[in-house]
Amino acid sequence: MRLAAQDAATGALHGTVVDTTGSRIARASIVVVSSATGVRYTATSDAEGRFGIDLLPAGDYSARVIADGMSPQVTPQLHLDVGGIAEMEFRLTVAGAHENVTVSAAPGVVDTQSSAVSTLLDERALSDLPLDGRRFPDLMLLSPGVPQDPRSLTSSTNGDLSFGGIRGFQNSFLVDGGDYNNAFFAQARGRYREPYELSTDVVQEFRVSTNSYGAELGRSGGAVVNVVTKSGSNHLHGTAFYYLRDSSFGATDPFLAFRPHNRQQQGGGTIGGPLKRNKMFFFAGFDQHIVHSPNVVEFLDGSSQVVPQAGTGPYTPGDYDSTDEALVFAAAGQLTSLAGEYPAGQIGNTAYGKLDINLTAREQLALRVNTTRYWGANNVFIDPASPVTYDAISDNGQETVATETGAISLTSGLSQRWISLLRAQFSRDLQQSYSNTSNVLVEIPTIMDGIGRSDLLPRQTRENKVHVSETLSFDGRRNSWKFGGDGLLTWIYDFFPASRAANFFFTR
């Protein structure tokens, strides 16, 4: 038996070295080189010809093996996925008077040891598949048996994703192996109050593990979403993009007699490259999303005005007596003035920076910083899919969200058999919602759902979190072993009222 020793955010290369007769070759030297950065990872085959290189970052690699008296062999470029294991077999020939280098077929990336149920979304899927708003977590819907949580499909949220029938708040998010969850609401950092947490252009790939995943993922009753971000390489490269979605390109809303103007704009770019070839690399990205989607306030009967009905007899009393006609019509006029089109919008952006340093041939350091900012007007309760609302604009508010994360990781080859991966991360999540008015909430069930201050506002969240983890990998003669642990320290302040003030109810 051979146990897999890849970490949650890394992969592994395992295999054997044999000759043309199938006999195992001991003490062969295996060198694996990162195609992007030129970093070299080495291993030596044991007495049974086995070797393993664990805790490798996801990416493209080439491998070469050398043994005494044998011709070297080289693999073409292979891609290692996050959480994947490339099983390789080098078959060497005896060296003759002239040395020959044999290029073998690329090995398949498989995970034969793990019983985890997972789905990989790679860089091609991220770049090629259409995404409304370029929000990469929406690609999780490609995983088997993943619908949106119906309890979250409201105008105030984009909807959690339910894995295997388990509520969305049971999911867990990791970025480069670091915790990326909002503890109070059990969602990703920033929750779904912001368009996205990371730009699609800075995500290399991510794996969605829904069942039987390893202990290092942990802390989840649902799925674990493990995101790996991009790094710089020896080649200077960059991207730029701009997307526009405007209501003038689409059909009129079927529930409206007119077409309110709404527009979504998204733009940004990335740049990466070497600061010192084969030694130090950088990668940075910025993404901004601007949405203007007005609120169209209507009454519960679908009309845009309130018309009082006069009484016609003792059994049809109507809305008023003749003595109250002036007062009733004045009140109806005030209610009618609440209907109409009101501006609403939201602006979200995210910035990302990463620095990778090859300290020595056996030590690699990675530093990452990413931030998000989100704010807007009348954006606490907003639904870009449908502008119609039955709440007065006073029952809305303004909201700001800010998240910041700083992470550091150090990969060290302690010996030919021992590898250490140390991670430390600090993150914070700040959210503040303000009410449009301080007036008491009024509900008229036959006219409007809410007039005045929402009973959920104002509210505030402040969360600071420190996450430290250590993974040790040991490659034995017949088994690969993995040891580790992590610590998570969180400071939380939440002010989240519900029905915190008196409500007035009126019926017609």
VMD Tcl script that draws the C-alpha trace (Angstrom):
set ca {
  {0.00 0.00 0.00}
  {1.18 3.55 -0.76}
  {-0.45 6.48 1.02}
  {-0.94 9.81 -0.75}
  {0.96 12.67 0.85}
  {-0.12 15.72 -1.06}
  {-1.35 18.71 0.94}
  {-4.77 20.33 0.52}
  {-3.41 22.97 -1.88}
  {-0.61 20.96 -3.52}
  {0.00 17.80 -5.51}
  {2.56 15.02 -5.65}
  {4.70 13.04 -8.13}
  {5.20 9.35 -7.32}
  {6.52 6.47 -9.37}
  {9.15 3.80 -10.00}
  {12.36 3.44 -12.00}
  {12.90 0.10 -13.84}
  {15.05 -1.30 -16.65}
  {13.82 -2.87 -19.89}
  {13.26 -6.23 -18.14}
  {11.14 -4.66 -15.39}
  {13.82 -4.97 -12.69}
  {13.83 -2.13 -10.18}
  {16.70 0.38 -10.22}
  {17.86 1.71 -6.87}
  {19.59 5.02 -6.19}
  {18.41 6.62 -9.45}
  {18.34 10.41 -9.37}
  {15.02 12.06 -10.29}
  {14.86 15.79 -11.00}
  {11.53 17.60 -11.50}
  {11.63 21.16 -12.87}
  {8.82 23.74 -12.80}
  {8.23 24.99 -16.34}
  {7.20 28.44 -15.10}
  {9.89 29.24 -12.55}
  {12.70 26.76 -13.14}
  {12.55 25.52 -9.54}
  {14.12 22.06 -9.22}
  {12.84 19.30 -6.94}
  {14.93 16.17 -6.47}
  {14.45 12.64 -5.17}
  {16.34 9.33 -5.12}
  {14.76 5.96 -5.77}
  {14.88 3.43 -2.92}
  {15.95 -0.22 -3.01}
  {12.70 -1.12 -4.79}
  {13.02 1.66 -7.34}
  {10.27 3.77 -5.78}
  {10.36 7.55 -5.40}
  {8.02 10.33 -4.32}
  {8.08 14.13 -4.37}
  {5.29 15.64 -2.29}
  {3.84 19.08 -1.54}
  {4.40 20.37 -5.09}
  {2.53 23.50 -6.20}
  {-0.03 22.87 -8.95}
  {1.39 23.67 -12.38}
  {3.41 22.38 -15.32}
  {6.57 20.29 -14.83}
  {9.14 18.21 -16.71}
  {11.05 15.32 -15.14}
  {14.44 13.67 -15.80}
  {15.94 10.50 -14.31}
  {19.61 9.44 -14.30}
  {21.11 6.15 -13.08}
  {24.61 4.67 -13.29}
  {25.15 2.72 -16.47}
  {21.75 3.70 -17.90}
  {20.67 6.23 -20.51}
  {18.82 9.25 -19.06}
  {15.10 9.57 -19.63}
  {13.03 12.76 -19.86}
  {9.27 13.23 -19.75}
  {7.50 15.84 -21.87}
  {5.67 18.58 -20.00}
  {3.03 17.31 -17.59}
  {0.44 19.22 -15.60}
  {-0.07 18.58 -11.91}
  {-3.51 19.49 -10.57}
  {-4.26 20.64 -7.06}
  {-4.93 17.54 -4.98}
  {-3.72 15.27 -7.81}
  {-0.95 12.67 -7.99}
  {1.05 11.95 -11.15}
  {1.98 8.26 -11.20}
  {5.15 7.83 -13.32}
  {7.22 4.91 -14.50}
  {10.68 5.46 -15.97}
  {11.94 2.54 -18.08}
  {15.67 3.01 -18.66}
  {17.88 1.32 -21.22}
  {21.52 0.33 -20.80}
  {23.88 3.08 -21.91}
  {26.02 2.27 -24.97}
  {29.13 3.87 -26.42}
  {27.04 6.94 -27.20}
  {24.56 8.20 -24.64}
  {20.93 8.44 -25.72}
  {18.27 10.46 -23.98}
  {14.86 8.79 -24.11}
  {11.75 10.96 -24.07}
  {8.87 9.01 -22.53}
  {5.16 9.58 -22.88}
  {3.58 12.01 -20.45}
  {2.23 10.25 -17.35}
  {-1.41 10.56 -16.43}
  {-2.39 12.61 -13.41}
  {-4.45 10.29 -11.22}
  {-5.35 9.90 -7.59}
  {-5.53 6.17 -7.04}
  {-5.12 6.31 -3.28}
  {-7.84 8.76 -2.34}
  {-11.50 7.89 -1.91}
  {-12.56 11.55 -1.96}
  {-15.35 12.66 -4.28}
  {-14.22 15.86 -5.98}
  {-14.43 17.95 -9.14}
  {-11.53 19.94 -10.61}
  {-12.21 23.27 -12.33}
  {-9.02 24.15 -14.19}
  {-7.70 27.30 -15.83}
  {-9.28 26.44 -19.17}
  {-12.74 26.18 -17.62}
  {-12.22 29.50 -15.85}
  {-11.21 31.28 -19.05}
  {-13.53 29.63 -21.59}
  {-16.87 29.12 -19.83}
  {-19.28 32.10 -19.78}
  {-19.85 33.64 -16.35}
  {-22.36 36.38 -15.59}
  {-20.24 38.79 -13.59}
  {-17.16 36.53 -13.92}
  {-17.79 35.12 -10.45}
  {-15.78 31.89 -10.46}
  {-17.68 30.17 -7.57}
  {-20.64 29.88 -9.97}
  {-18.65 27.16 -11.77}
  {-19.25 24.93 -8.74}
  {-22.67 24.28 -10.26}
  {-20.82 22.03 -12.74}
  {-20.15 19.58 -9.91}
  {-22.60 16.64 -9.74}
  {-25.65 17.13 -7.52}
  {-25.05 20.82 -6.76}
  {-28.09 23.15 -6.86}
  {-28.52 26.57 -5.32}
  {-29.87 26.49 -1.80}
  {-33.53 27.50 -2.30}
  {-33.74 29.17 1.10}
  {-31.13 31.69 -0.04}
  {-32.72 32.68 -3.34}
  {-33.93 36.09 -2.21}
  {-33.31 39.65 -3.36}
  {-30.69 40.11 -0.64}
  {-28.37 37.24 -1.56}
  {-27.03 35.43 -4.63}
  {-27.79 32.05 -3.07}
  {-25.55 29.53 -1.34}
  {-24.70 26.28 -3.10}
  {-26.04 23.07 -1.62}
  {-23.83 19.96 -1.94}
  {-25.49 16.58 -1.47}
  {-28.61 18.14 0.04}
  {-26.65 19.89 2.81}
  {-27.37 23.58 3.43}
  {-24.92 26.01 1.86}
  {-23.63 27.41 5.15}
  {-21.94 24.04 5.82}
  {-19.38 24.62 3.04}
  {-15.78 25.66 3.61}
  {-13.48 27.78 1.45}
  {-9.68 27.59 1.32}
  {-7.36 29.85 -0.69}
  {-3.86 28.45 -1.18}
  {-4.58 26.20 1.79}
  {-5.55 29.11 4.08}
  {-8.97 29.50 5.75}
  {-11.21 31.89 3.78}
  {-14.50 31.66 5.66}
  {-16.74 34.15 7.39}
  {-17.29 32.49 10.76}
  {-20.58 34.11 11.77}
  {-22.48 33.62 8.51}
  {-20.62 30.45 7.48}
  {-19.91 31.70 3.96}
  {-16.79 32.83 2.11}
  {-15.06 36.07 3.13}
  {-17.32 39.01 2.36}
  {-20.23 36.56 2.13}
  {-22.41 37.10 -0.93}
  {-22.74 40.80 -0.17}
  {-19.96 41.53 -2.68}
  {-19.78 40.41 -6.33}
  {-16.72 38.20 -5.81}
  {-13.81 37.59 -3.44}
  {-11.08 36.93 -6.02}
  {-10.90 37.89 -9.68}
  {-11.29 34.99 -12.09}
  {-8.04 36.11 -13.76}
  {-5.94 35.46 -10.63}
  {-7.36 31.98 -9.95}
  {-5.29 29.16 -11.44}
  {-7.70 26.35 -10.61}
  {-9.85 25.05 -7.79}
  {-11.11 21.71 -6.58}
  {-14.53 21.08 -5.05}
  {-14.39 18.11 -2.64}
  {-17.83 16.94 -1.62}
  {-17.27 13.71 0.31}
  {-14.60 11.58 2.02}
  {-11.95 14.29 1.80}
  {-8.81 14.27 3.94}
  {-8.46 15.49 7.50}
  {-6.32 18.46 6.41}
  {-9.39 19.99 4.71}
  {-11.65 19.57 7.73}
  {-14.03 21.94 9.51}
  {-16.89 21.34 7.09}
  {-20.07 19.32 6.95}
  {-20.63 20.13 3.27}
  {-18.18 20.70 0.44}
  {-14.65 22.07 0.62}
  {-13.68 24.54 -2.11}
  {-9.89 24.68 -2.41}
  {-8.66 27.59 -4.55}
  {-5.11 27.92 -5.90}
  {-4.04 31.37 -7.08}
  {-1.61 32.19 -9.87}
  {2.08 33.02 -9.51}
  {4.60 34.81 -11.70}
  {7.00 33.00 -14.02}
  {10.20 33.58 -15.97}
  {8.16 35.17 -18.76}
  {6.63 38.64 -18.51}
  {2.96 38.36 -19.37}
  {-0.33 40.10 -18.70}
  {-4.01 40.32 -19.53}
  {-6.60 43.09 -19.87}
  {-10.38 42.86 -20.17}
  {-13.56 44.90 -20.27}
  {-17.14 43.59 -20.30}
  {-20.37 45.51 -20.77}
  {-23.92 44.35 -20.18}
  {-26.65 46.91 -20.88}
  {-30.44 46.69 -20.75}
  {-30.63 48.21 -24.25}
  {-29.24 44.91 -25.56}
  {-31.99 42.83 -23.97}
  {-35.75 42.39 -23.82}
  {-38.18 44.34 -21.67}
  {-38.88 42.89 -18.24}
  {-42.12 40.85 -18.55}
  {-43.43 42.32 -15.29}
  {-42.95 45.96 -16.31}
  {-44.65 48.16 -18.87}
  {-41.42 50.06 -19.49}
  {-37.71 49.25 -19.68}
  {-35.68 50.74 -16.80}
  {-32.07 51.31 -17.74}
  {-29.53 49.07 -16.02}
  {-25.89 48.48 -16.83}
  {-23.08 46.26 -15.62}
  {-19.44 47.04 -16.39}
  {-16.42 44.98 -15.46}
  {-12.80 45.69 -16.26}
  {-9.30 45.02 -15.06}
  {-6.16 43.09 -15.82}
  {-3.17 41.15 -14.54}
  {0.59 41.28 -14.95}
  {3.29 38.84 -13.88}
  {6.91 38.03 -14.52}
  {10.39 37.70 -13.04}
  {12.11 40.14 -10.73}
  {15.19 37.90 -10.94}
  {15.17 34.98 -13.34}
  {14.78 31.58 -11.66}
  {14.90 33.36 -8.30}
  {12.10 35.85 -7.65}
  {8.69 36.30 -9.35}
  {5.69 38.60 -9.02}
  {2.03 38.49 -10.04}
  {-0.62 41.20 -9.58}
  {-4.20 41.72 -10.65}
  {-7.10 44.15 -10.34}
  {-10.79 43.68 -11.15}
  {-13.70 46.11 -10.77}
  {-17.41 45.47 -11.18}
  {-19.88 48.39 -11.47}
  {-23.62 47.69 -11.44}
  {-26.43 50.21 -11.91}
  {-29.76 48.43 -11.47}
  {-32.59 50.74 -10.36}
  {-35.25 49.78 -7.85}
  {-38.75 49.96 -9.35}
  {-41.16 50.35 -6.44}
  {-44.67 49.04 -7.08}
  {-47.68 48.25 -4.94}
  {-48.68 44.70 -4.12}
  {-51.50 44.73 -6.68}
  {-48.97 45.59 -9.40}
  {-50.15 49.17 -9.84}
  {-48.13 52.35 -9.47}
  {-50.74 54.36 -7.56}
  {-53.23 54.01 -4.71}
  {-56.84 54.86 -5.61}
  {-59.29 54.92 -2.65}
  {-62.64 53.26 -3.24}
  {-65.80 55.00 -2.10}
  {-68.38 53.02 -0.21}
  {-71.63 52.07 -2.03}
  {-73.62 50.60 0.78}
  {-73.59 48.89 4.13}
  {-72.10 45.69 2.68}
  {-69.44 47.41 0.53}
  {-68.14 50.14 2.85}
  {-65.07 51.03 0.72}
  {-62.04 52.89 2.11}
  {-63.66 55.98 3.57}
  {-66.77 57.79 4.59}
  {-67.67 61.00 2.84}
  {-66.61 62.99 5.89}
  {-63.05 61.59 5.61}
  {-62.65 61.93 1.86}
  {-60.08 64.73 1.91}
  {-57.94 63.01 4.55}
  {-58.05 59.63 2.78}
  {-57.14 61.08 -0.62}
  {-54.24 63.00 0.93}
  {-52.92 59.77 2.47}
  {-53.38 57.93 -0.85}
  {-51.41 60.67 -2.59}
  {-48.55 60.27 -0.13}
  {-48.49 56.52 -0.69}
  {-48.61 56.99 -4.48}
  {-45.53 59.25 -4.27}
  {-43.54 56.31 -2.87}
  {-43.85 54.33 -6.11}
  {-41.58 54.83 -9.07}
  {-37.99 54.28 -10.21}
  {-35.14 54.93 -7.78}
  {-31.40 54.77 -8.47}
  {-29.54 51.82 -7.02}
  {-26.03 50.60 -7.64}
  {-23.06 48.74 -6.33}
  {-19.34 48.95 -6.97}
  {-17.00 46.12 -6.10}
  {-13.29 45.69 -6.74}
  {-10.56 43.30 -5.79}
  {-6.78 43.70 -5.84}
  {-4.23 40.90 -5.63}
  {-0.45 40.67 -5.33}
  {1.86 37.69 -4.93}
  {5.63 37.32 -4.58}
  {7.43 33.97 -4.94}
  {11.07 33.64 -3.89}
  {13.44 30.68 -4.26}
  {15.50 31.16 -1.11}
  {17.68 28.11 -1.76}
  {17.51 25.02 -3.92}
  {15.36 23.40 -1.23}
  {13.40 26.37 0.19}
  {10.64 28.38 -1.49}
  {8.83 31.34 0.07}
  {5.47 32.72 -1.13}
  {3.86 35.99 0.02}
  {0.29 36.94 -0.95}
  {-1.92 39.98 -0.28}
  {-5.46 40.43 -1.58}
  {-8.21 42.91 -0.74}
  {-11.80 43.57 -1.76}
  {-13.92 46.69 -1.47}
  {-17.66 46.95 -2.05}
  {-20.09 49.82 -1.56}
  {-23.16 51.33 -3.16}
  {-26.48 53.16 -2.84}
  {-29.77 51.40 -2.02}
  {-27.73 48.20 -2.30}
  {-28.63 46.34 0.90}
  {-31.66 44.81 -0.81}
  {-31.04 44.68 -4.54}
  {-31.77 42.06 -7.16}
  {-30.06 42.66 -10.54}
  {-32.24 39.92 -12.05}
  {-35.49 41.77 -11.27}
  {-35.74 45.47 -10.37}
  {-39.33 45.20 -9.07}
  {-39.78 45.58 -5.32}
  {-42.82 46.00 -3.07}
  {-40.91 47.87 -0.37}
  {-40.53 51.64 -0.30}
  {-37.01 52.94 -0.89}
  {-36.93 53.98 2.77}
  {-36.90 50.25 3.60}
  {-33.49 49.93 1.92}
  {-30.06 51.27 2.81}
  {-26.37 51.58 2.01}
  {-23.78 48.90 2.63}
  {-19.98 48.68 2.63}
  {-17.85 45.53 2.71}
  {-14.05 45.33 3.02}
  {-11.91 42.22 3.29}
  {-8.13 41.95 3.56}
  {-5.86 38.92 3.63}
  {-2.11 38.55 4.03}
  {-0.56 35.08 3.75}
  {2.92 33.57 3.85}
  {4.02 30.02 3.11}
  {7.43 28.34 3.33}
  {8.23 25.03 1.69}
  {11.44 23.41 2.99}
  {13.18 20.22 1.96}
  {14.50 19.14 5.35}
  {16.14 16.07 3.82}
  {15.68 13.72 0.88}
  {12.73 12.16 2.69}
  {11.29 14.98 4.81}
  {9.43 18.04 3.40}
  {7.84 20.80 5.47}
  {5.11 23.22 4.40}
  {4.43 26.02 6.88}
  {1.60 28.50 6.34}
  {0.50 31.59 8.25}
  {-2.35 33.92 7.36}
  {-4.09 36.97 8.80}
  {-7.46 38.08 7.41}
  {-10.26 40.41 8.34}
  {-13.82 40.93 7.18}
  {-15.55 44.27 7.81}
  {-19.21 44.84 6.90}
  {-21.47 47.76 7.71}
  {-25.07 48.42 6.65}
  {-26.95 51.68 7.17}
  {-30.66 52.41 6.97}
  {-32.10 55.03 4.63}
  {-34.32 56.37 7.41}
  {-34.87 56.23 11.14}
  {-38.67 56.19 10.83}
  {-40.58 53.27 12.32}
  {-41.40 50.44 9.92}
  {-44.98 50.45 8.61}
  {-46.57 47.51 6.80}
  {-49.82 47.68 4.82}
  {-50.42 44.09 3.65}
  {-52.64 45.06 0.71}
  {-50.45 47.97 -0.46}
  {-46.77 47.66 0.56}
  {-44.56 45.22 2.41}
  {-42.54 47.90 4.15}
  {-42.34 51.69 4.57}
  {-39.66 53.10 6.86}
  {-36.57 51.57 8.41}
  {-35.96 47.87 7.81}
  {-36.05 45.82 11.01}
  {-32.67 44.31 9.94}
  {-30.83 47.64 9.82}
  {-28.44 48.99 10.83}
  {-26.04 46.06 11.27}
  {-22.31 45.52 11.53}
  {-19.73 42.71 11.36}
  {-16.05 42.85 12.31}
  {-14.06 39.64 12.09}
  {-10.30 39.14 12.46}
  {-8.71 35.75 11.99}
  {-5.24 34.17 12.32}
  {-4.62 30.79 10.72}
  {-1.36 28.82 11.12}
  {-0.79 25.34 9.71}
  {2.13 22.93 9.31}
  {2.31 19.86 7.08}
  {5.22 17.38 7.24}
  {5.63 14.78 4.52}
  {7.85 11.72 4.92}
  {8.60 9.42 2.01}
  {9.36 5.94 3.40}
  {10.51 2.81 1.63}
  {7.00 1.54 0.91}
  {4.72 4.26 2.30}
  {4.43 8.02 2.19}
  {3.34 9.56 5.47}
  {1.83 12.93 6.19}
  {1.65 14.66 9.58}
  {0.38 18.08 10.47}
  {-2.00 20.35 12.29}
  {-3.41 23.83 12.20}
  {-4.65 26.47 14.57}
  {-7.40 29.00 13.94}
  {-7.91 32.01 16.21}
  {-10.87 34.30 15.49}
  {-12.09 37.58 16.99}
  {-15.71 38.39 16.08}
  {-18.02 41.32 16.74}
  {-21.50 41.13 15.23}
  {-24.44 43.48 15.59}
  {-27.29 41.83 13.70}
  {-30.72 42.98 14.90}
  {-34.02 41.41 13.97}
  {-37.35 43.10 14.73}
  {-35.44 45.49 16.97}
  {-38.14 48.18 16.96}
  {-41.90 48.52 16.90}
  {-43.79 47.86 13.66}
  {-47.11 49.35 12.66}
  {-49.57 47.22 10.67}
  {-52.51 48.73 8.78}
  {-55.22 47.00 6.77}
  {-57.56 48.51 4.22}
}
mol new
graphics top color blue
foreach p $ca { graphics top sphere $p radius 0.5 }
foreach p [lrange $ca 0 end-1] q [lrange $ca 1 end] { graphics top cylinder $p $q radius 0.2 }
display resetview
